[in-house]
Amino acid sequence: MTEQEIRQILEKQHRLFREGATLPVSFRLSQLQKLKDGIRRYEEKLDQALEADLGKSRMESYMCEIGLTLSELTWMQKHLRSLVREKRVATPLAQFAARSFRSPSPYGTVLIMSPWNYPVLLTLGPLIDAIAAGNTVVIKPSAYAEHTSAVLKEMLKECFPSEYVAVVTGGRAENKALLEQRFDKIFFTGGKTVGREVLRHAAEYLTPVTLELGGKSPCIVDKSAKIPLAAKRIVFGKYLNCGQTCVAPDYILCDRTVYAELILALQKEITAQFGEDPLKNPDYGKIINRKHYDRIMGLIDPDKVVCGGCGDGQSLRIAPTIMKNVTFSDTVMGEEIFGPVLPILTYDTLEEAINIVEEHPHPLALYLFSEDKGAQKKVLELCHFGGGCINDTIIHLATSAMPFGGVGESGMGGYHGKTGFETFSHFRSIVDKKTWMDLPIRYQRYSRMKERLLRVFLR
């Protein structure tokens, strides 16, 4: 799509928004229902596309993409009327007589840039929130997930006119053309490098931005943890989507006293969940493309592999891999892995583990496996991260009742449920001042009596 065509779409969307067409709650609810109906009609096509792009099984596609999207949709339909209401707040005595309230207002025309690893969930999730808030939307899905992007474009074109919701496909040229336009809000999910570019372009127009990034999310396992259960839940979270999950445990920090036990339990769980030869498991995913396959294989040190370490370049699959005796000087610890490779590091005291986490950029997620309430409290108090779990992995993002987002280098802002609605809304503070009386204190001419009264009101 050319820059001129993008400009024409934006002009139409600005016009539709200025006309107020997207504002009525009844309209928003009807559009959410159209989207829900569209997802159900296109579910089979989405399944096929996700399998082609990422090797996702039907079960995984529904559990981690389509089902979660429908869940967010249902939550928003149920709560939207409450979310759009004015919220009355207390009025200071000095402003008597008046009514004060906060009123949500949509930003206008918003840009949603989504990634390739969960191309349905991370495209439609923000779209749901943007529609609910009353915006018009331009969507730019990732070119890497080409099959899913094509189906999403077909589906959304069938559901909505382009002056309301438009999909722009393509690569870097289209990204550049979009970022050079003036939007009222930008929502980006992806890596830190592109995130910085998004922020730089947004600064040209002082456009508000939500960034959902990533980072090296640690998983701390202390000596009180139930090791077999911890291993089961870590293996699930780490190797889901072939490790290509922004909140997957990136590495384990394990108490040295349970290190050997944990490695054995993890190996056992990999076999239990993926079979003796995971590369032949039809339900195990694949790496998105050859570039990422080669990058991940380059992070594996054969001398430190205790499980896996092999790959199939033709099918772009890498076996679930565990590496031991890893330090921060190893290549695998130099970047976010974003693949099925799990390094294990050790610590001697919980304070040491906390210091390791805090010495590095704040991660998108943190996981702690511990039965020690004191340890749980200490980690939550002293570690800074976007979100996480105690005695589980990744499930914190699968709810509309809690916001999801990063902090520091792992992102800014959040979404899901109420927070998602607020992310795509500006809240106006309004005082409705009554006219049946008017206190004269604030007006010139001033006097000692007025000053004394003012001090009574403002203290």
TINURO-472028 format. One line per 8 residues: their letters; for each residue x, y, z of N, C-alpha, C. Coordinates in steps of 0.02 Angstrom, whole numbers, plus 50000, padded with zeros to 5 digits. Atoms other than C-alpha are relative to their C-alpha. Last residue first. Layout:
BEGIN
A = X Y Z X Y Z X Y Z  ...
% end
This chain:
BEGIN
RLFVRLLR = 49951 50018 49949 49698 51215 52701 50004 49925 50009  49940 50032 50027 49600 51302 52565 50052 49988 50055  50015 50048 50053 49421 51341 52619 50062 49959 49979  50045 50050 49971 49460 51424 52787 49986 49944 49949  49959 50044 49958 49611 51513 52713 49958 49947 50035  49962 50044 50045 49498 51585 52578 50041 49950 50039  50047 50051 50025 49379 51653 52711 50036 49950 49955  50014 50044 49943 49523 51745 52796 49953 49944 49979
EKMRSYRQ = 49942 50042 49988 49582 51813 52628 49988 49951 50057  49998 50052 50052 49408 51875 52586 50059 49953 50011  50054 50047 49987 49399 51967 52752 49998 49943 49949  49978 50044 49945 49570 52045 52725 49946 49949 50016  50002 49968 49934 49510 52111 52558 50026 49952 50052  49986 50042 49943 49525 52076 52372 50000 50040 50065  49941 49980 49963 49439 52174 52236 50008 49956 50062  49976 49935 49977 49440 52065 52136 49938 50044 50016
YRIPLDMW = 49999 49942 50045 49347 51900 52122 50035 50060 50033  49943 50002 50047 49391 51738 52209 50007 50064 49958  49934 49997 49970 49283 51769 52364 50056 50008 49949  49961 49943 50026 49121 51816 52274 50072 50000 50022  49960 49975 49944 49032 51647 52291 50047 50054 49975  49931 49987 50021 48908 51629 52149 50038 50031 50058  49964 49960 49952 48732 51558 52166 50073 50008 49976  50049 49971 49953 48597 51487 52053 50033 50037 50058
TKKDVISR = 50008 49928 50011 48723 51465 51913 49952 50033 50049  50069 49978 49999 48792 51294 51953 49995 50076 49996  50012 49949 49949 48968 51244 51901 49928 50026 49995  50063 49971 50022 48986 51079 51806 49977 50050 50054  50038 49970 49946 49169 51040 51836 49938 50033 49970  50050 49948 50014 49247 50922 51711 49966 50023 50064  50023 49978 49934 49404 50814 51712 49955 50061 49990  50006 49928 49990 49423 50729 51544 49974 50015 50070
FHSFTEFG = 50050 49984 49949 49484 50551 51538 50001 50075 50014  49976 49944 49960 49571 50510 51374 49944 50017 50050  50044 49944 49982 49530 50338 51309 50040 50055 50035  50022 49968 50062 49625 50200 51217 49952 50057 50012  49942 49988 50042 49724 50145 51370 49982 50037 49936  49969 49937 49979 49569 50166 51479 50061 50017 49958  50046 49945 50017 49474 50032 51383 50033 50067 50017  49999 49993 50073 49625 49918 51395 49955 50056 49976
TKGHYGGM = 49939 49964 50017 49640 49951 51582 50006 50010 49925  50009 49929 49982 49458 49901 51606 50061 50041 49980  50056 49980 49958 49486 49735 51516 49994 50075 50010  50044 50054 49977 49659 49703 51446 49944 50030 50043  50067 50009 50028 49791 49840 51423 49969 49937 50028  50028 50067 49996 49952 49913 51487 49933 49996 49966  50072 50005 50009 50068 50063 51480 49977 49927 50003  50035 49947 49963 50255 50067 51453 49926 49996 49984
GSEGVGGF = 50059 49968 50028 50370 49928 51397 49973 50056 50043  50048 50051 50024 50500 49798 51444 49934 50032 49978  49984 50022 50068 50639 49929 51451 49952 49946 49974  49931 49987 50022 50559 50013 51602 50011 49977 49928  49975 49942 49963 50396 49928 51649 50073 50010 49979  49932 50001 49974 50290 49805 51552 50017 50062 50039  49953 49952 50029 50107 49773 51521 50067 49997 50033  49939 50032 50023 49953 49670 51561 50044 50053 49968
PMASTALH = 49963 49971 50057 49811 49740 51664 50062 49959 49983  49937 49969 49981 49707 49623 51773 50034 50030 49939  50009 49965 49936 49523 49572 51764 50064 50035 50023  50019 49930 50013 49531 49530 51579 49995 50040 50064  50058 49977 49964 49628 49371 51617 49986 50073 49982  50061 50030 50027 49753 49264 51522 49938 50020 50040  50025 49959 50055 49904 49375 51551 49933 49976 49974  50023 49935 49977 49937 49305 51725 49973 50044 49944
IITDNICG = 50073 49997 49998 49943 49129 51653 49974 50068 50023  50036 49966 50054 50124 49150 51595 49925 50010 50009  49972 49956 50052 50206 49036 51725 49946 50022 49951  50025 50016 50067 50159 48956 51890 50035 50046 49951  50011 50071 50010 50212 48948 52073 49961 49984 49936  49969 50039 49947 50197 49135 52103 49978 49928 49990  50037 50051 49963 50157 49222 51940 50043 49975 50058  49972 50067 49993 50208 49373 51838 49956 49954 50041
GGFHCLEL = 50050 50043 49967 50187 49555 51795 50029 49931 50007  50066 49984 50024 50287 49699 51722 49944 49964 50035  50017 50037 50061 50443 49684 51828 49929 50017 49980  50043 49958 50043 50533 49767 51974 49990 49963 49933  49989 50008 50072 50602 49654 52112 49950 50042 49960  49935 49974 50022 50615 49709 52294 50013 49995 49925  49983 49933 49976 50439 49696 52365 50062 50029 49965  50050 49953 50025 50377 49549 52261 50017 50071 50022
VKKQAGKD = 49991 49994 50072 50538 49452 52293 49951 50052 49972  49937 49965 50013 50532 49485 52480 50010 50012 49925  50009 49930 49982 50349 49436 52498 50062 50041 49981  50047 49971 50047 50373 49272 52406 49993 50075 50011  49964 49992 50063 50527 49232 52509 49956 50032 49947  49952 49946 49991 50431 49262 52670 50040 50014 49937  50037 49937 50006 50287 49156 52609 50046 50060 50009  49980 49956 49945 50405 49009 52578 49967 50068 49992
ESFLYLAL = 50053 50010 49950 50321 48880 52465 50012 50045 50061  49980 50003 49930 50426 48942 52319 49938 49988 50043  50026 50064 49974 50424 48947 52130 50027 49992 50070  49968 50025 49940 50444 49128 52076 49966 49935 50021  50034 50058 49970 50408 49194 51903 50040 49976 50059  49958 50035 49952 50450 49365 51833 49960 49945 50031  50030 50047 49952 50378 49449 51679 50053 49973 50048  50072 49999 50010 50411 49596 51562 49965 49955 50051
PHPHEEVI = 50030 50046 50048 50586 49613 51632 49924 50009 49994  50062 50028 49973 50664 49766 51715 49966 49956 49948  50061 49962 50016 50838 49789 51641 49937 49965 50025  50015 50002 50071 50975 49694 51735 49936 50040 49985  49942 49973 50036 51056 49721 51905 49988 50004 49925  50001 49927 49997 50885 49699 51987 50059 50032 49965  50058 49973 50037 50868 49518 51933 50003 50076 49996  49989 50016 50071 51044 49472 51990 49943 50029 49958
NIAEELTD = 49950 49953 50027 51018 49564 52154 50013 49988 49926  50033 49936 50008 50859 49465 52187 50048 50052 49971  50045 50006 50058 50950 49301 52156 49965 50067 49986  49959 50002 50061 51091 49351 52274 49956 49998 49938  49976 49931 50011 50966 49401 52409 50043 50003 49937  50053 49965 50035 50885 49230 52388 50020 50072 49986  50048 49969 49955 51050 49150 52436 49947 50036 49959  49992 50028 49934 51166 49027 52348 49951 50028 50051
YTLIPLVP = 49985 49950 49949 51121 49057 52166 50005 49965 50068  50010 50016 49930 51120 48950 52010 50014 50060 50045  49947 49971 49959 51095 48977 51824 49986 49984 50073  50010 50003 49927 50989 48871 51707 50063 50026 50034  49939 50002 49960 50976 48912 51521 49983 49998 50075  50008 49980 49930 50813 48865 51432 50067 49993 50038  49936 50012 49967 50812 48859 51242 49996 50028 50070  50005 50056 49952 50645 48842 51152 50066 49980 50032
GFIEEGMV = 49997 50066 50032 50646 49015 51069 50004 49947 50054  50059 50005 50043 50628 49200 51107 50001 49935 49959  49992 50061 50040 50805 49206 51179 49943 49993 49950  50061 50039 49988 50807 49386 51240 50000 49941 49952  50059 49973 50031 50988 49439 51222 49939 49959 50020  49988 49933 50026 51161 49416 51296 49940 50033 49969  50024 49951 49951 51119 49269 51407 50008 50071 49976  50072 50009 49991 51129 49140 51266 49971 50050 50050
TDSFTVNK = 50037 49966 50054 51301 49207 51219 49925 49997 50012  50018 50043 50056 51373 49153 51387 49957 50039 49949  49951 49990 50054 51452 49288 51496 49985 49956 49940  50020 49943 50041 51296 49294 51604 50051 50017 49946  49988 49937 49966 51335 49119 51666 49980 50057 49953  50001 49939 50039 51272 48947 51615 50016 50060 50045  49936 49966 49989 51323 48786 51701 50006 50064 49960  49978 49993 49930 51170 48701 51626 50068 50035 50002
MITPAIRL = 49928 49990 49993 51078 48715 51460 50018 50011 50073  49979 49976 49934 50905 48643 51427 50076 50006 50000  49930 50004 49981 50831 48626 51253 50011 50027 50070  49994 49968 49934 50657 48590 51188 50069 49987 50030  50022 50040 49942 50693 48529 51011 50004 50041 50064  49944 50009 49954 50709 48660 50874 49974 49963 50061  50014 50020 49931 50590 48655 50727 50065 49992 50039  49988 49942 49956 50611 48752 50565 49980 49984 50072
SQGDGCGG = 50065 49985 49969 50535 48607 50463 50004 50060 50047  50052 50003 50052 50684 48601 50345 49932 50019 50029  50003 49939 50040 50811 48663 50471 49946 50000 49947  50014 50023 50067 50772 48523 50593 49991 50062 49957  50053 49967 50038 50849 48559 50762 49992 49968 49931  50001 50015 50071 50956 48485 50899 49941 50035 49966  49942 49971 50034 51003 48553 51070 50001 49989 49925  50014 49967 50063 50884 48439 51163 50063 50023 49965
CVVKDPDI = 50061 50026 50031 50930 48401 51343 49987 50039 49937  50016 50062 49964 51089 48424 51446 49937 49968 49972  50067 50028 50011 51168 48555 51332 49991 49936 50040  50040 49988 49941 51320 48645 51404 49929 49972 49994  49966 50025 49941 51453 48582 51284 49959 50008 50064  50007 50073 49994 51334 48604 51137 50032 49971 50063  49932 50025 49990 51324 48793 51169 49995 49924 50011  49992 50063 49965 51157 48848 51096 50074 49980 50003
LGMIRDYH = 49996 49987 49928 51137 49032 51051 50016 49938 50041  49935 49970 49985 51178 49003 50867 50009 50016 50074  49951 50054 50000 51030 48885 50853 50070 50026 50017  50009 50039 49938 50920 49031 50906 50050 49942 50003  49980 49959 49943 50988 49148 50770 49996 49958 50065  49927 49997 49997 50979 49014 50636 50025 50039 50060  49975 50067 49987 50796 48979 50673 50076 50000 50007  50005 50010 49927 50759 49165 50683 50023 49930 50019
KRNIIKGY = 49958 49951 49966 50824 49194 50507 49999 49989 50075  49931 50025 49999 50746 49034 50442 50047 50047 50037  49965 49999 50064 50569 49087 50488 50073 49978 50008  50036 49961 50050 50433 49081 50622 50035 50001 49931  49973 49932 50000 50509 48940 50725 49972 50038 49940  49938 49990 50037 50398 48787 50736 50022 50073 50006  49995 49948 50051 50262 48720 50848 50067 50004 49965  49945 49955 49980 50241 48554 50939 50012 50049 49943
DPNKLPDE = 50028 49944 49963 50071 48472 50912 50053 50050 50024  50039 49957 50044 50131 48355 50774 49971 50062 50034  50065 49989 49967 50268 48286 50887 49959 50048 49957  50050 50038 50037 50409 48228 50772 49930 50006 50031  50000 49976 50069 50533 48359 50830 49950 49964 49956  50045 49943 50009 50483 48317 51009 49997 50026 49928  49972 49961 50055 50567 48145 50997 49953 50059 49985  49929 50016 50004 50539 48051 51160 50035 50040 49946
GFQATIEK = 49980 50065 50026 50372 48137 51185 50075 49991 49997  49986 49996 50071 50320 48319 51202 50022 49935 49968  50044 49954 50037 50235 48334 51371 50010 49998 49925  50071 50012 49986 50305 48182 51463 49954 50043 49956  50020 50064 50030 50475 48192 51379 49926 49987 50010  49996 49990 50073 50492 48376 51421 49979 49936 49964  50060 49966 50022 50429 48339 51597 50001 50012 49924  50056 50046 49996 50564 48210 51632 49937 50031 49972
QLALILEA = 49990 50049 50053 50700 48327 51572 49941 49951 49998  50014 49966 50063 50631 48465 51683 50007 49952 49941  50073 49991 50004 50626 48349 51834 49980 50033 49934  50030 50066 50013 50806 48294 51806 49925 50006 49991  49981 50019 50068 50863 48476 51792 49969 49932 49982  50041 49963 50048 50764 48523 51948 50017 49980 49928  50068 50027 49998 50843 48387 52054 49955 50034 49948  49999 50065 50035 51018 48438 52001 49930 49969 49997
YVTRDCLI = 49981 49993 50070 50988 48620 52049 49996 49934 49962  50050 50039 50037 50897 48589 52213 50013 50001 49925  50013 50063 49965 51039 48642 52331 49948 49956 49963  49951 50050 50016 51104 48774 52209 49984 49931 50031  49961 50011 49939 50945 48875 52220 50046 49940 49988  50017 50056 49956 50892 48900 52040 50045 49998 50061  49954 49989 49945 50886 49057 51933 49981 49949 50054  50015 50020 49931 50801 48998 51775 50057 50020 50046
YDPAVCTQ = 49948 50040 49967 50808 49084 51606 49978 49985 50071  49942 49996 50043 50691 49164 51479 50058 49959 50028  49940 49997 49959 50531 49109 51563 50061 49999 49955  49972 50066 49983 50402 49145 51427 50058 50009 50049  49998 50010 49927 50321 49317 51438 50024 49931 50019  49965 49944 49968 50359 49372 51259 50006 49992 50075  50049 49966 49959 50314 49200 51191 50036 50055 50039  50007 49933 50029 50411 49117 51051 49943 50038 50034
GCNLYKGF = 49960 49951 49964 50469 48967 51152 49991 50071 49978  49929 50011 50015 50406 48841 51025 50044 50053 50032  49986 49962 50061 50230 48914 51042 50074 49996 49982  50061 49981 50036 50229 48846 51220 50018 50043 49940  49999 50030 50067 50405 48786 51263 49934 50008 49963  49940 49986 50040 50438 48898 51413 49992 49977 49928  49993 49929 50017 50265 48906 51491 50059 50015 49954  50058 49976 50037 50229 48719 51485 50011 50072 49976
VIRKAALP = 49996 50029 50067 50405 48670 51535 49941 50023 49957  49948 49964 50037 50398 48790 51682 50005 49974 49929  50026 49934 50019 50231 48721 51740 50052 50042 49963  50057 50007 50046 50287 48540 51738 49977 50068 49975  49974 50020 50065 50456 48581 51816 49944 49994 49948  49966 49942 50030 50374 48677 51959 50025 49983 49930  50052 49956 50025 50258 48530 51991 50030 50062 49968  50034 50031 50057 50404 48409 52003 49945 50044 49970
IKASKDVI = 49961 50005 50062 50507 48532 52107 49963 49966 49943  50019 50069 50017 50383 48581 52241 50027 49987 49930  50047 50012 50055 50480 48737 52288 49983 49925 49994  50064 50023 49972 50561 48757 52461 49949 49981 49946  49994 50067 49973 50738 48763 52390 49936 49973 50031  49963 50005 49937 50703 48913 52281 49995 49929 50028  50022 50061 49967 50660 48920 52096 50040 49993 50065  49963 50017 49940 50671 49093 52018 49970 49937 50031
CPSKGGLE = 50042 50048 49962 50609 49113 51839 50043 49976 50059  49970 50052 49958 50681 49265 51752 49949 49955 50033  50042 50011 49942 50605 49361 51604 50028 49942 50043  49981 50065 49974 50740 49418 51484 49964 49987 50066  49942 50002 49955 50656 49559 51391 50013 49930 50025  49983 50066 49976 50492 49600 51307 50057 50003 50049  49937 50025 50026 50399 49747 51228 50016 49931 50030  49998 50066 49970 50221 49810 51243 50061 49965 49972
LTVPTLYE = 49950 50047 50026 50235 49996 51207 49997 49936 50040  49994 50059 49956 50086 50112 51230 50048 49952 49966  49980 50067 50024 50111 50280 51146 49994 49950 50056  49993 50049 49945 50039 50455 51161 50010 49930 49974  50053 50050 49998 50074 50562 51006 50010 49953 50059  50018 50008 49929 50183 50714 51035 49941 49952 50008  50068 49972 49992 50179 50741 50845 49977 49998 50072  50007 49946 50049 50366 50717 50811 49932 50034 50008
AAHRLVER = 49980 49937 49969 50379 50616 50973 49992 50059 49953  50057 49973 49963 50279 50476 50893 50016 50067 50031  50047 49970 50048 50420 50450 50767 49940 50032 50036  49968 49943 50032 50548 50424 50905 49954 50035 49951  50001 49944 49952 50432 50314 51007 50031 50062 49969  50069 49978 49992 50400 50200 50858 49997 50061 50045  50017 49963 50061 50586 50192 50821 49928 50027 50003  49966 49935 49997 50622 50145 51002 49984 50043 49939
GVTKGGTF = 50035 49959 49952 50492 50007 50992 50030 50069 50007  50054 49967 50036 50574 49942 50834 49960 50045 50047  49970 49959 50053 50733 49907 50931 49947 50038 49961  49978 49935 49975 50641 49852 51089 50028 50044 49944  49934 49996 49970 50545 49712 51006 50021 50070 50017  49944 50026 50038 50359 49696 50974 50065 50007 50038  49975 50061 49967 50188 49761 51024 50056 49972 49957  49950 50043 50033 50145 49940 50977 50018 49941 50044
FIKDFRQE = 49993 50059 49956 49992 50046 51018 50045 49951 49963  49965 50057 50031 49995 50220 50942 50007 49945 50052  49973 50048 49951 49870 50357 50986 50034 49945 49961  50017 49974 49934 49800 50512 50899 50025 49955 50056  50052 50038 49966 49888 50472 50737 49986 50032 50068  50022 49975 49935 49987 50592 50627 49941 49957 50025  50066 49968 49998 50073 50500 50486 49984 50023 50071  49991 49930 50020 50261 50465 50473 49934 50039 49999
LLAKNEAR = 49972 49963 49944 50239 50305 50573 50012 50073 49983  50050 49991 49947 50122 50236 50440 50027 50044 50056  50051 49955 50024 50243 50265 50296 49947 50014 50054  49972 49932 50002 50386 50188 50393 49947 50050 49978  49989 49978 49930 50287 50032 50437 50023 50073 50001  50066 49982 49973 50228 50019 50256 50005 50023 50072  50023 49939 50035 50406 50026 50192 49933 50023 50026  49970 49940 49972 50464 49904 50325 49976 50064 49967
GGTVVAVY = 49940 50005 49958 50345 49765 50278 50024 50068 50024  49937 49982 50031 50171 49744 50205 50056 49997 50051  49949 50052 49999 49992 49740 50264 50062 50024 49964  49946 49986 50047 49881 49887 50308 50052 49945 50007  49941 50041 49990 49716 49838 50390 50050 50017 49945  49963 50016 50061 49577 49966 50406 50062 49959 50018  49943 50043 49983 49442 49986 50539 50034 49980 49934  50007 50015 49928 49317 50129 50528 50058 49957 50026
ESPFCEKL = 50001 49936 49965 49348 50214 50360 49990 49992 50075  49932 49977 49987 49401 50043 50297 50002 50068 50034  49976 49958 50055 49224 49975 50316 50068 50029 50019  50001 49928 49990 49209 49837 50447 50020 50037 49936  50037 49976 49941 49170 49651 50462 49990 50075 50000  50069 50023 50004 49217 49588 50287 49958 50029 50058  50030 49964 50057 49374 49694 50284 49927 49981 49992  50017 49933 49977 49413 49628 50458 49971 50043 49944
MEKLVAST = 50053 50001 49950 49403 49448 50400 49978 50070 50020  50062 50022 50032 49505 49469 50241 49941 50004 50049  50020 49947 50045 49639 49569 50331 49934 49983 49965  50025 49944 49959 49646 49443 50472 49976 50057 49956  50067 50019 49976 49661 49301 50346 49970 50056 50042  50046 50000 50058 49806 49387 50256 49929 49983 50021  50014 49930 50018 49894 49428 50420 49951 50004 49942  50048 49974 49951 49878 49246 50474 49982 50072 49984
HEAYASPK = 50064 50034 50011 49961 49184 50315 49947 50027 50048  50034 49978 50061 50099 49315 50318 49932 49967 49990  50056 50047 49996 50154 49295 50497 49954 50013 49941  49973 50067 49990 50321 49379 50458 49946 49947 50004  49991 50034 50064 50237 49532 50383 50025 49929 50008  49932 50016 50019 50177 49583 50556 50002 49964 49932  49975 50064 49975 50004 49660 50570 50071 49987 49974  49943 50023 50039 49975 49847 50543 50026 49935 50030
IVVTNGAA = 49962 50057 49974 49801 49895 50602 50057 49984 49952  49959 50027 50053 49720 50066 50576 50044 49945 50030  49938 50039 49991 49580 50101 50697 50033 49983 49934  49990 50033 50065 49434 50220 50725 50071 49972 50002  49953 49975 50050 49404 50252 50909 49989 49971 49931  50032 49955 50048 49256 50230 51026 50045 50029 49947  49988 49931 49978 49335 50156 51184 49972 50051 49950  50040 49988 49941 49258 49986 51146 50006 50073 50023
IADILPGL = 50069 49993 50022 49333 49991 50971 49955 50017 50060  50005 49937 50038 49507 50024 51042 49929 50013 49975  49998 49944 49953 49490 49888 51175 49992 50067 49964  50061 50002 49959 49434 49758 51048 49998 50061 50047  50055 49975 50042 49573 49811 50928 49935 50001 50040  50001 49927 49999 49703 49790 51067 49943 50029 49959  50007 49978 49931 49652 49606 51085 50000 50077 50006  50071 49989 49984 49626 49580 50898 49989 50023 50072
TLLVPYNW = 50031 49952 50047 49807 49605 50847 49929 50016 50023  49967 49935 49990 49898 49526 50994 49982 50051 49947  50012 49971 49934 49777 49379 51002 50027 50071 50006  50072 49989 49992 49779 49341 50815 49987 50037 50066  50026 49950 50047 49964 49365 50776 49925 50013 50005  50071 50015 49985 50032 49280 50931 49959 50048 49957  49999 50061 49959 50215 49269 50878 49932 49978 50024  50012 50062 50036 50205 49386 50728 49990 49940 50045
PSMILVTG = 49943 50043 50015 50189 49556 50812 49979 49934 49966  49999 50063 49964 50054 49692 50808 50057 49955 49977  49948 50038 50035 50056 49877 50764 50011 49935 50039  49981 50060 49963 49893 49962 50815 50050 49961 49958  49961 50049 50037 49870 50141 50754 50019 49943 50046  49943 50032 49967 49734 50250 50827 50033 49949 49953  49975 50051 50046 49613 50377 50753 50064 49970 50029  50013 49982 50070 49519 50473 50886 50019 49944 49954
YPSPSRFS = 49947 49959 50027 49575 50476 51068 49984 50024 49929  49952 50035 50044 49409 50415 51135 50053 50047 49973  50007 49977 50068 49333 50513 51281 50049 49963 49955  49956 50031 50050 49304 50452 51457 49984 50024 49930  50037 50024 50057 49220 50579 51575 50047 49970 49948  49952 50021 50051 49280 50615 51750 49961 49968 49943  50000 50069 50025 49159 50711 51861 50055 49989 49949  49937 50017 50033 49135 50865 51969 49998 49928 49977
RAAFQALP = 49995 50074 50005 48965 50940 52014 50063 49986 49960  49979 50029 50064 48960 51121 52073 49997 49924 50005  50034 50064 50010 48902 51240 52208 50018 49973 49931  50073 50005 49990 49026 51259 52290 49965 50057 49962  50033 49997 50065 49201 51268 52216 49924 49993 50005  49986 49936 50031 49289 51314 52380 49965 50008 49932  50047 49951 49973 49204 51165 52463 50009 50068 49967  49977 49961 49942 49303 51049 52351 49949 50053 50021
TAVRKERV = 49987 49930 50018 49199 50937 52237 50024 50038 50061  50015 49948 49951 49207 50749 52263 50019 50069 49974  49949 49995 49948 49209 50637 52110 49981 50058 50046  50003 49940 49959 49073 50576 51990 50054 49998 50054  49986 50019 49931 49123 50445 51863 50003 50064 50042  49963 49950 49962 49043 50474 51693 50009 49976 50072  50036 49952 49958 48986 50313 51615 50047 50052 50031  50008 49936 50034 49084 50233 51473 49965 50052 50043
LSRLHKQM = 49937 49965 50012 49152 50090 51578 49991 50069 49970  49973 49973 49938 48984 50037 51648 50062 50041 49988  50045 49947 49978 48905 50019 51477 50023 50031 50066  49990 49937 50035 49059 49924 51419 49955 50056 50025  49984 49945 49955 49058 49788 51554 50001 50069 49966  50035 50002 49936 48974 49638 51474 50009 50064 50040  50071 49992 50013 49029 49674 51296 49960 50004 50065  50012 49931 50020 49206 49701 51356 49927 50012 49985
WTLESLTL = 49992 49957 49941 49212 49537 51451 49982 50072 49982  50058 50011 49957 49142 49443 51300 50002 50044 50062  50059 49971 50033 49272 49518 51185 49939 49995 50045  49995 49927 49993 49414 49479 51305 49940 50035 49970  50010 49986 49929 49356 49297 51314 50004 50076 50013  50072 50002 49987 49339 49288 51125 49984 50017 50073  50029 49942 50034 49520 49343 51108 49925 50004 50012  49985 49941 49958 49578 49218 51239 49971 50063 49969
GIECMYSE = 50039 50003 49938 49489 49079 51144 50011 50060 50045  50071 49987 50015 49561 49129 50975 49958 50001 50063  50014 49946 50047 49743 49147 51029 49924 50014 49994  49955 49942 49992 49816 49044 51170 49984 50058 49954  49982 49985 49930 49690 48905 51201 50036 50066 50007  50059 49977 49963 49612 48908 51027 50018 50022 50070  50027 49941 50032 49774 48904 50931 49940 50027 50038  49960 49942 49978 49852 48783 51055 49972 50064 49970
MRSKGLDA = 50010 49990 49928 49711 48656 51030 50038 50062 50023  50068 49972 49991 49711 48674 50840 49988 50016 50074  50054 50049 50004 49899 48645 50838 49934 50035 50010  50043 50007 49941 50018 48788 50803 49946 49947 49988  50007 50071 49983 50152 48761 50670 49954 49988 50060  49965 50016 49938 50197 48946 50674 49994 49926 50021  49950 49951 49979 50149 49021 50506 50044 49974 50057  49952 49986 50055 50060 48876 50420 50056 50046 50023
ELAQDLKE = 49960 50060 50011 49978 48815 50581 50053 50012 49947  49954 50005 49943 49922 48990 50624 50044 49938 49995  49947 49950 50009 49849 49008 50449 50051 49997 50056  49956 50021 50055 49753 48845 50461 50058 50049 49991  49964 50060 49979 49680 48889 50630 50051 49979 49948  49948 49976 49954 49634 49063 50568 50042 49942 50026  49948 49968 50040 49543 48987 50420 50057 50026 50044  49963 50053 50035 49448 48870 50536 50056 50029 49958
EYRRIGDK = 49958 50038 49955 49401 49012 50653 50041 49946 49965  49933 50010 50028 49343 49127 50514 50044 49956 50044  50004 50021 50070 49156 49121 50548 50068 49980 49972  50030 50067 50002 49183 49123 50736 49994 49974 49929  49951 50048 49974 49303 49269 50724 49972 49929 49997  49949 50010 50051 49181 49364 50613 50052 49949 50023  50029 50043 50052 49036 49339 50735 50052 49984 49946  50008 50067 49971 49144 49409 50876 49972 49951 49948
LKQLQSLR = 49934 50030 49996 49196 49556 50768 49996 49929 50027  49979 50017 50069 49018 49595 50721 50068 49966 50000  50035 50061 50018 48972 49584 50906 50017 49979 49928  49969 50055 49964 49106 49710 50949 49967 49934 49983  49938 50015 50035 49039 49823 50812 50039 49944 50035  50017 50035 50062 48862 49813 50883 50064 49982 49961  50020 50069 49984 48927 49855 51056 49984 49960 49937  49940 50037 49978 49018 50008 50992 49983 49927 50013
FSVPLTAG = 49959 50013 50058 48864 50068 50898 50061 49959 50019  50034 50051 50040 48751 50047 51049 50040 49982 49938  49984 50065 49971 48877 50141 51155 49968 49945 49959  50055 50033 49963 48860 50290 51038 50020 49931 50026  50009 49984 49929 49030 50371 50997 49943 49962 50035  49974 50054 49958 49090 50293 50834 49982 50008 50074  50032 50064 50015 48982 50399 50719 50021 49945 50047  50028 50029 49939 49033 50563 50801 49969 49932 49990
ERFLRHQK = 50073 50001 50006 49054 50655 50635 49967 49969 50062  50025 49933 49987 49233 50695 50687 49924 50004 49995  49996 49987 49928 49269 50509 50697 49972 50069 50017  50050 50041 49966 49206 50474 50521 50000 50015 50076  50065 49972 50016 49308 50620 50452 49945 49962 50037  50007 49937 49962 49467 50565 50540 49930 50030 49990  50011 50018 49930 49441 50389 50472 49993 50062 50043  50068 50026 49992 49416 50453 50294 49985 49982 50073
ELIQRIEQ = 50047 49945 50010 49572 50561 50303 49928 49977 50010  50000 49959 49940 49670 50416 50377 49951 50058 49994  50034 50037 49947 49621 50299 50236 49994 50042 50063  50071 49999 50016 49670 50430 50107 49959 49963 50053  50026 49934 49983 49838 50455 50191 49925 50004 49986  50004 49997 49927 49872 50268 50184 49971 50067 50022  50058 50040 49981 49830 50267 49998 49990 50000 50076  50060 49961 50018 49952 50410 49970 49937 49962 50020
ETM = 50010 49948 49948 50088 50319 50067 49938 50041 49985  49959 49940 50006 50068 50171 49951 49985 50049 50056  50042 49941 50000 50000 50000 50000 50044 50062 50000
% end
